[in-house]
Amino acid sequence: MSNFNQQEFNLLRKISKKPTANQRELAVEMNVSLGKVNYVLKELKKKGLIKINNFKNNPDKSRYLYLLTPKGVAEKTKITIKFMQRKMEEYEELKKELEKK
């Protein structure tokens, strides 16, 4: 994952499933600090992978909506495919080792 880390990927996955989650909910789900979530969100936005909008009609103006951009969706998909390929390779290696025994 060049120029992309596991926490960024995990956060992309979380917000693609629940774009209305707040930072505190995301921090609890990811088992990281609130500050870390805030930092990673800013990095994802800087890379053009997410857009951050606040709810216009919500009286609580601190609520945000996190949306993956087309670039974010493509990056998430690419990383998911690489992860699955790596797991399949590991499976094949283990299978060969077990067949030798």
Secondary structure as GFF3:
##gff-version 3
##sequence-region A 1 101
A	DSSP	alpha_helix	6	17	.	.	.	ID=ss1
A	DSSP	alpha_helix	23	30	.	.	.	ID=ss2
A	DSSP	alpha_helix	34	46	.	.	.	ID=ss3
A	DSSP	beta_strand	50	54	.	.	.	ID=ss4
A	DSSP	beta_strand	64	68	.	.	.	ID=ss5
A	DSSP	alpha_helix	70	100	.	.	.	ID=ss6
###
